Amino acid sequence: MRAFFAILAAFVAPSLVQAENHVTWEITPPVCGPGQPFRLQVRIESDDVLGPANQVGKEIKPPRGMALRFSGQLFRANATEATLNFSGVAPEDEGTYVLPGFNARFPSQVVAVPAITLIVSGKTGYRKEGRARAELVLPDRTFYVGEKIAGRVVMRGSEQETVTGTFGLECEAEGFNFQTEGSAFTQPLQDGLGLTKTFDLTPIRAGQGEFNLSGIMLVNTGDRISSLSTSGRDRPFNFRRKLTVEHVPETGRPADWGGSIGKLEATPPDLSNRFPEVGEPIKLKLTLVGEGNLERIVAPELPGSDSWDIALAPELRQRRGEGRRTFIYTLVPRLPGDLKTPVIRFATFNPDSKKFESVEFISVAVKVSGNAPAKVELVTMDPSAKIGAPAAKMITGLLTPTVAAGTKGVAKIEPLAASQPFWLSNSAALVTLLLATLVISVVGYFAAHPEILIRRRARGALRRHRAAALEAQRRQDYAAYARAITQGLRAGAAPLLQAEPLALTQSDILRALPSANLTLLTAVFLAADGAKYGAKDGAQAIAEDAQLQAMLNTLEAQL
Amino acid sequence: MSRFLTLLGLCFWGVTAPLRAGVGEAAYERGDYVEALQTWRAQAEQNGVTAELLAAIGNAEWKLGHKGRAMICWERALLLSPRNPVALAGIKHAQGAGGTDRPTQTWSENYAAFLGADLWLILGALGFWGTLLAVLVPKLRRQPMGDWTQRILITSATLFALSIPGLYGAYTLASRAVVRRTDVAVKLTPTVLGEALNGTAEGDVLRTGRKFNGHTFITSADGKGGWVKSTELEPIWGGGLPINLDQMQAP
């Protein structure tokens, strides 16, 4: 009998055990504006297979003023999960509204969904109606040279006009550096109707400057042209604001301040190894987080101590917008025992409080094993250095400068290459040298070829005598004509015969001009030279002028 | 009387000059970098800049957080003395700890940095003139080239050939500048409203190219090119102390 009841209990027990259900819900957006549409998602996880829910909408009783309807469900066959989706519109009055619990009826079981709370607030920026507008968000205070100001443009839309994009953000601001990070930094607003675009602004000089920011937002006006397309338009925006910039005050400025401006916090130091041996390098990673000009911060210098040799390791450049800056130090323990990493203090200027603040990285306990060397000396910071290799003298940090007294320096470091006298004097010398070379070469060439000048001179003399002959012919001066022709023939024939012109006779001219008429030549020579001996006049020669001119031309062509 | 006053003045100068030099170093040692900087700047304005003085001013500027000024001082110190240890350590420290970027030097730039730009130019000029005269003078004199002339020709031609990479390296080294503003946008176009491609920070050393419309084409240490406002850069060559970029206060 007992065995029978035990078997019966074993069969009945599973049917009596209730499946455990887990119900969660999410409202988007979490806080709604008055009259803002929202979406409610109820997720149910069960130990049993759920399947589709039936008649979900019938059991929901939304509070007064709230519209809510069941818009669909997600489930899979033989799955233990289901998601119920609801669409609603928040009430017009602000407050907290409770949606009473209801039952979700599945084929296998009924799941009780607990009460759901909806918060309606007028501070969400949600607008049911109205034009899309852009707002500039910048701190309202005095700025400081070198600080990084995180600003943003909030483009708020409404149910009528939603902002779907932005482009062409431009800034005109003398004395500021403006930087954006592209479309990746355009984030949708929580209500889904607008966008926010962030930018960084860095003042680079003191004084009062005007900040002018303009851009264009892409607005969807909601006028549906067809079921597949909606109408949109570009809407420009522009902001002008006068900003006051000052230098970080020198009063109370700590000596170790390295240009840091902002509200920064130190995170707990991260040590690569808390149980090193003597001489074993370990990495100490210090990270600053917060808002400020993290990229501009100079890493604090840490002097070594009896316990530690410290060197600043090269850091990787941080990406903009990470909001953190990490310094890595290489620490080498010099002595064994329980040591602590040095406390590192970091000065920063808080632009809100207008005071310098100290950020402190706490020390970390380290247990160092091994033996202290007889002479503690930092050999190398490079863990991959070969054992026994001579240690290179490392230059870490800044060296102490020494300035010699009374040394005369230069007012301006100008390269010799920029010196005008240097190039002028060199150019003048080069031109002179080239000119001298040219002159000497030309003179030398004529000296080596004297016939060039002799023939040139002969051509000139021949032309002069020809002109004189023409002149004499015009005057009907036969004797002068014959003399000029004779001199022209002698001057033209002399270089060809390599003789002096005055020594030539008509037979010599015939050697230079074999085709010439000897009778005519003789007559001309007689008329020229024979007048003093009582010869007949040269009227005949003038009559033969064409032949004589032809002789002169032939001679000139041969020169 | 005037001679007496002159002698007195010289004595006073001789006594105070070393003291003033010591004042700067002492102020630096005790961490008063503003005092050290003022002392050294006054010394530089009075006597001109030297490599040691520029390196010291660079250290003080760095300690005060002026990365751009410090890098300018160190780079200029290296122009005057290519192996100045303080300036070399400063630049190395700035690249490591300070996160500043500096273009890796090419072989010709390393070669040029061995002697300095001026010395390379002098050697190049000597080589050029020696070669030219050794070739031309025998021709002008219409005499064959003698032994000594040939030696001079070979020596001068070798010197000239060796100076060419030095001169080229010095030229490329000279076309560099340091970013002086805190955060500078590198733009796609040389216009005021040009699209910002990326950024470069104060103290970064950039290679500079042609100038246009108030902008200078730069190439960063990682090889990226773009346009930067010329007023945001300070060339390494052609100055003494770093220029003051702060806006003057309105009266």
Interface residues (C-beta under 8 A of the other chain):
Chain A: V145 G146 K148 E170 E172 G175 N177 F178 Q179 T180 D200 T202 I204 R205 A206 G207 H247 E250 A255 D256 W257 G258 G259 S260 N293 E295 R296 V298 A299 E301 L312 A313 P314 E315 R317 R320 F327 I395 T396 G397 L398 L399 T400 P401 T402 V403 A404 A405 G406 T407 K408 G409 V410 A411 K412 I413 E414 P415 L416 A417 A418 F422 N426 A429 L430 L433 A436 T437 I440 G444
Chain B: A17 P18 R20 A21 G22 G24 E25 Y28 E29 G31 D32 Y33 V34 W40 Q43 A44 N47 G48 V49 T50 E52 L53 A55 A56 N59 W62 K63 G65 H66 K67 R76 L79 L80 P85 V86 L88 A89 G90 K92 H93 Q95 G96 A97 G98 G99 A117 D118 L121 I122 A125 W129 L132 L133 L136 K139 L140 R142 A170 Y171 A174 R181 T182 D183 V184 A185 V192 L193 A196 G199 A201 E202 W237 G238 G239 G240 L245 D246 Q247 Q249 A250
